[in-house]
């Protein structure tokens, strides 16, 4: 038999050391009930203690244990449901984050979709030379000079075009990344699967010309 303590005033039932607060019926004058495996006693507010023996367990102690057990099962179910909901939410959030990141990557890739990959690799060098030239007309432009000649323009004209394009790309990519981060912020604070589903990553921006 279990070890049981019942304190009606505090709505407290303790079984084998696990205390639960629950609403239950008890005599108005019952201060506490103590049961220690094979025997125990009841403590009253208006009279002395009343001993309990093994034969009293079913009538005097078992009903409180049943109330405690029902409450424990309810709490265990609630905890299991909460854990299931959390896992479902966590998995949904992980999938949504992947969707957000993929949409961002696709939008950023669209900014340079018309360029061969080999040319993309030169963008940083073009920008560096262009900014250096506009800051110092004597700056070396080993890449821009033949590029400008092939296009039939001066290297200064090309430098201005390169910088304008780089600035436009920076603005557009910053816009897209900002939208992605905004969606990630919403995802972080989402409390339900429905909150997550409401996040639709659609990143549109002006094209870089």
Secondary structure by P-SEA (a helix, b strand, c coil): ccbbbbbccccbbbcccbbbbbbbbccccccccccccccbbbbbccccbbbbcccccccccaaaaaaaaaaaaaaaaaaaaaaaaaaaaaaaaaaaaaaaaaaaaaaaaaacccccaaaaaaaaaaaaaaaaaaacccccccaaaaaaaaacccaaaaaaaaaaaaaaaaaaaaaaaaaaaaaaaaaaacccaaaaaabbbbbbccccc
